């Protein structure tokens, strides 16, 4: 089933399709809708960061789009979501007016003035009664970083609250923490050009064909005949297209990576120059001495010969080796150490800071990197730290606010915020552009927690997401394509988005909503210079001065467009034009001693291994390249809906299906200790015996997932839970 979708979706990715607007699935454009001008915008789905050419009518409104031919990210390509990016804007399910839900009643329309008055009155009352830690916001990686920063600064500096987190906690917190601890800053080092410059490409828990199709196309452009190695329990679409699939046991990746380091250090297949710029190599060498191929063979499900062979390949000094990971690593109970094990391998072999190399995380959401630097959640806006008094003074000076308005402590993480709701510490939530009642791990818990909240505000483009339907107050927000700002993609490239449609009804941009709330709260003067997203950008730009993410050399949005996007860092006075900016080319890092750190700890057992009662291990991930997260947007496109199954399905190995008496397309109940769901059987050897796979996009799935978290990043472990299958009579 998935292979059929892959063939449908990877065919129309080339720049041949940019010739005629409307060519992909939209039919011939009527003459009255012929475009008269164009503009550009970065796609609002994933963090690949493709640029789209938007075709406009005489009124300046979008009527169609095509991929931008020469943008250095997508080079004239787009995936199905990008081609259909305009469809979700015209859905009949868009929110057009604020909605108020009275106790026991249905939501009713209200005015913006009444909504703002209620918002301010209720939250001020809760703060006065329960303190500044009694309200939290949950934000997103889907809005421009100017809006993210406005929300975080308004909430913490203006309104005086402490706790807020973004749903990038669900996708990138592991990579952030790993980079910070190893390098001294959250710094993905590579550029997408490295896909085309590598001799060996190692993909760990990354299904690029489905999750990031354009990046897979970049791999296919590599003329060096690279060896493509996929490390993944599942035989994913990417694994089937690779030159080698390492089908290890689920969560055997950390042990495998330590064994590779063991072999490389044992055989002295190392780069002394690279190691000289690190600290901790002696301790790391001693640690991995216990992780011989023989010692980890059972844990990984691999033979000693397979491990030794892989170690030789990734340490060959004549080859450029790049490592890439996504959610298969990040969404784990020990993801940070796994990411750092990849980093350690790059450090000991010298595969970092050079073309075609690097330990490289691929981000999930379109602006997750913007969230990491500017959301003002667990890090202080502009790549600073709350605990650093010099950082607080600098931010206060540039923002022209009293330094004592900036807290000296970080927020609770996403899961800790929900725990605080459960204990009664947090009484109100403000949820912006995210849908945790669907996407959060063990989602049934949220329905129970809803009753513990005194006030729930949801700000989103649709009124009928699972989360919006639970709100006391709903605020209708404009979407991508209806506002301006900047995204930052996985390779640190900043790109602009532009308004090409009018928001429906009374829906407003999140930036405008935050301005109105600031005025209603009484702190509007604090943000008097935040008049437009571009003016806010200039303030945020100046905040980055002296930080690794310094972008003080960017003059304007126009400059970003003219240069085909700009990767950070780009400091004031930099007159060179480098379309690709790779980090650590000088071999130095961001700690005071300029050395990277080797970090490691023993692998931990699965938080919930299969047992007699729940004998299968549930794996989750992307289903098709036409689905996105909770499907609140992709489900609004007629074309995209035709490219993926409407109903949930579960992949099961043929031997397991035969033993349970299951046949293709039969309904089955999947149960965990937390809940259950129904799905249709899809028999395929893509999963190993004892494992099942369900795509993440279906609402019922997260009733099953296990609420365990990486201890360093607090990222949820979506990828492994014990379940059982119960046949439903046809």
Secondary structure, DSSP 8 states (H G I E B T S, - for coil): -HHHHHHHHHHTTSGGGGSSTTTTTS----GGG---EEEEEE-SSBTT--EEEEEE-TTS-EEEEEE-TT-TTTTT---HHHHTTTGGGG-TTB--S-EEE-TTS-EEE--HHHHHHHHHHHHHHHHHHH-TTSEEEEE-SSS-HHHHHHHHHIIIIIS---EEEEGGGGTTHHHHHHHHHHHSS------GGGGGT-SEEEEES--HHHH-HHHHHHHHT--S--EEEEE-SS--HHHHHSSEEE---TT-HHHHHHHHHHHHHHTT---HHHHHTEE-HHHHHHHHTT--HHHHHHHHT--HHHHHHHHHHHT-TTS-EEEEE-HHHHSSTTHHHHHHHHHHHHHHHT-SSSTT-EEEE--SBTTHHHHHHHS-SSSBTTTB-TT-HHHHHHHHHHHTS-GGGS-SS----HHHHHHHHHHTS--EEEEES--HHHHSSSTHHHHHHHTT-SEEEEEESBS-STTGGG-SEEEEB--TTSS-EEEE-TTSEEEEE---S--STT-B-HHHHHHHHHHHHT-GGGGTT--SHHHHHHHHHHHTTTSTT--TT---HHHHHHTTSEES---TT-----S---S-TTS--SSTT--EE---------TT---SSS-EEEEEE---TT--TT-TTGGG-HHHHHTS-SS-EEEE-HHHHHHHT--TT-EEEEE-SS-EEEEEEEE-TTS-TTEEEEETTSTTGGGTS---B-TTT--B-TT-EEEEEEE---
